[in-house]
Amino acid sequence: MLSLESPVWQRLTHAYGKASDVPGLLARLSANTAPANSYKDEPWLSLWSSLCHQGDVYTASYAALPHIVQIGTNALGPVDAGFFSLPACIEVARNKRRGPEIPPELAAAYFDGLRGLHKCAFHHASDDWNEGMAQVVAAALAASKGQFKLAEALMDLDDDIIEKVIAQEL
């Protein structure tokens, strides 16, 4: 996993250019892993807009994913759904070719991070999950197993679709 102090972050990019700000955002995330009150809460807002901007991903997205998963796994108590949804969205976007190839020097850590989603989910299995959290955990686990179409479908589910499926109207 790329160290947060590594000068490589200067060469990585995100939606707004150089990714030199990402290590600081990840450090802030590590300091506050609790569920956010709003999608506008930092550092989640900046992480999302930088790393998975309108469905596009970047080299910094690949470097950040293992950190996000590790921070979520190490967190005590309930965590934000973003620890599952952001990695899932990054992996779905990567499979849809909505970003560059993973740089070879980041690939092993990236795929280790994806596999780590299982450990993260298990670590937080005793937390109280609402329907939204259960949905993004399921999507993240699907993404981590290479089932990106299923992951995308799970992330796109809303109450109307769920009700139609239950009523078998689809």
C-alpha positions, 0 to 999 in steps of 0.5 A: 500500500502506498504510504501517505507520506510517499512523493508518488501522490504528487504524480497521481491524479484525481478529478481536479488534478494532482492528488497531493491532497488525498493523503491529508483527506485519508488522515482526516478520515482515519480520525473520524470514521463514524457515520456522516450526518450528510453527504456534504460532510468532510472528508467524504465529500472531497474524497467522493468528488475527487476519486469517483467524480461523476462515475469516473476514476483516476490513479489516485482512486486506486491508491486510496482504495486500500487505505479506505478499506483499512481505515474502515476495518480498523475503526471501532464502532459503527462506520460510515457507509462510504467505507463500502460504497466508495470502494464499490463505485471505484471498482464498478467504474474501473470495470466499465473503463471509466478511468485509466488502467491501474498503474502496475505499482498500485495493482497488488495493494488495490486488489488486496484492498478489494479483498479486504472488504470482506474483513471490513464487513465481518469486523462491522457485522455486529454494528446496527445496519440500516437498509442502506448500509446492508445494501452498500455492504452487499454491493461492495462484497459483489464488487470485491468478487468481480461481480461489478454488474451485480454491484452496480445493480445493488447500488442503484436499487431504490425503494420503488424498485425494491417494492416492485421486485417484492410485488413481482411487477418487474 
